[in-house]
Amino acid sequence: KASRTSGGSTFDALPRSWLALTEPDSKRMECFFSHVSAVERCERKIKNAIQGLANQKQLELRCLDEEFKSLQARGDAEKKRLHDDLLKKNTELTSMLVKALED
């Protein structure tokens, strides 16, 4: 007893004697099931390809997210460095001004 698949459902093929198939009918049925199997294989290949692309895009998005976070951290570090540098220069200028006013 052979098992055939069609549209995602499985059913058992009936023996030819039950169906009283002629030889040409039998050949047409075999051809039909061969085509169904080929279509199902193509569907699986397409689904796998789509899943592969989705996985690739997810990986690319994670990489971009990590790169963005890294750039953001570098930007924050540079902003802090500039702020600290400005604060230091401001303190130096204030000290120079106080000294100049004391003299």
N, C-alpha and C positions, 0 to 999 in steps of 0.2 A: 504494500500500500504506500503510495507516494504522497508526500505532503506538499501542497502548493501554497504560495502566498500571493495575495492580491489586495492591494490597497491597505496594507498593514494588517489584514486579518488572515488567519491561517485556517485552511480547511483540508480535509482528507479527500484525495481524488478517488472517485469510485472506480472499481475495476471496469475495464472496457466492456466486458460481457454484460454488465448491469446497464450500461448506457446504450448498448447495441450500436456502437460506433462503427461506421465503415472505415476502411483504411484511410481514405482521403480526409474524413472527419477527424480521425485520430491524428493525422499529420497536422491538420489545421489547429487542433487543440494544443498539440505540442509546440507549434509555432507561436500560438497565442501566449502560452505560459512562458515561453522563452523570451518573448517581447516584454511581458510583464516583469520578468526577472531583470531584464536589461534596464527597464525604466526604474525599477527599485534600486538597482546598483547606481544608476545615474543620480537618483535622488539622494542616496547616501553620500555620494561623492560631493554633490553640491552642498549638502548640509555640513559635511566635514570641512569643505573649503570656507563656507561662511563662518563656521566656528573658529577656524584657524585665523581668518581675518579679524574676527572679533577679539580673539586672544592677542593678536599682534597689536591691534589698536589699543587694547587695555595696557599692554606693556609700554607702548609709546606714550600713552597718557601718564603712566606712573613715572616714566623717565622725565617727561616734561615737568611734571609736578615737583619731582626732586630737584631738577635744575632751577625751577622757579624759586623754590624754598632756599636753595643755596644762594641764588642771586639776591633774594630778599635779605638773607642773613648778612651777606657781604655789604649790601646797601645800608643796613642798619648799623653795621660795624663802622662803615665809613662815616655815616652821619654822627655817630657817637664820637669818633676821632675828631671830626671837624668841630663839634660842639665843645669837646674838651680843649682843643687847640684855641678856639675863640675865647673860652673862659679863662685860659691861662694868659692869653694876650691882654684880655680885659683887666685881669688882676694886676699884671705888670704895668699897664698904662695907669691904672688907678694908683698904684704905689708911686709911680713917677710923678703923677700929678700932686699927690699928697706931699711928697718930698719937695716939689717945686713950690708949693704953697707955704711950706714950713720955712723955707729959706728966705 
